[in-house]
Amino acid sequence: MFREFYNLKERPFGKTPDPKFLYLSKEHEEALARLEYAIEERDMAVLTGEIGSGKTTISRALMDRNEKDHFILIVNPRLSPNQLLREIARRLDLEPKYFRSDLLEEISSRFMELNEEGRAAILIVDEAQLIPGKQTFDELRLLSNFQLDDANLISIILIGQPELKERLKHPSYAALRQRIGMWYHLKSLNEKETVNYIKHRIKIAGGDPSIFTLEAMKMIFEKTRGVPRLINSVATNALLSGFEKEEKPITVETVKEASAEIMF
């Protein structure tokens, strides 16, 4: 469809968090650098951001750039403490035991093995605001107790929407907060970054960034407020509309029409 018309090798504004398309704005570059430092220090970190701000893409880029450590990615954290431990065990290629004490023993042993190999266990919990209760958060805190005299055996990264940070402010989470060494909130793109984001993704997809006029890209920023997921939706709709009209380059009017079809 529009890929051939605009000489694109692939879709530039897909919905999947493909790290290949990550545009490192100042905010995104800072977030990635801080998470990499947290891993290096085997620390606990919290990354928050609005819906569609690019948090998940950053986590995938983090994993993509680190071939040494063992990542445990949990994308559906609606888990009880025991379910969490069993999921971690599975991601460590272990056969989960039934009793909690046995689960912890086998997980601890695997962490030690990784450490002896010069590797760390990195637990990433995406959509962490969905963790159902304090008990599961407490289990995460207790996992951070796995350590040697001079080093932690696991780095834990919690990624979620702003309500995650608000939730952790409650006094009942004081013990967990004390374990968190890094907090970062990811902001949306500004107008210049939005224009560069659009150009970057088109270039990665093999196309010519001039597919959109500068005014059209600025209109995309105006309609989306610089939220990457919304930018992707509006830009994709604009490509479809432009293809139907055989329009090169895509104009402000086409962006307005495309954005009118989206519920923000």
C-alpha angles and dihedrals in degrees: 000000000000092000093071093041092053095036094244122157092205141357108292097199105043123160097234119095095246107174089208088074096046111135110206106218115177089266095047093045090051092048092050093047092050093050091049089052091050089054092047089053092039088233134150116257139182123209118186134178142149121279110289096012094127102262095134093047089053091052091052091048089050090056093041092056095049116068095162107063130064112248123205108194120192114186099170106050097173088119137133116233092262093046089051092053092047091050091050090049091052091050088052089056092250129136102244115238121220101234121068094230091054091047092052092047094053092044091050091049091051091049089053091050091051091049091052087053089054092252135116132218109240115196114197117187111192121199087018091169085076094063099126105222149001090260092068091047088051090053089054090051091051091050088060087064090075099105147127125230091271106024145031117242096214139038116208122202120188115197122187152122121294092271088070090067091044090051093051091053089072113110091239089068095054094112091052093046090056089060094053111097099177133039123179133170116205114219128204123262122272122229096272092046091049091055091048091045091056092046091047095053093046090050092049088051089056098255139121113264089219089076084102124046115237089247090053091053091049088051089053088056091049092051097043103033088227097296105150096216091052091045088056092051096048093043092050092049090048091052090051092048092045091051091052090052093039087234122170117205106020112242138212091258092057091049090051090051092047094049091050088066093058127083106222 
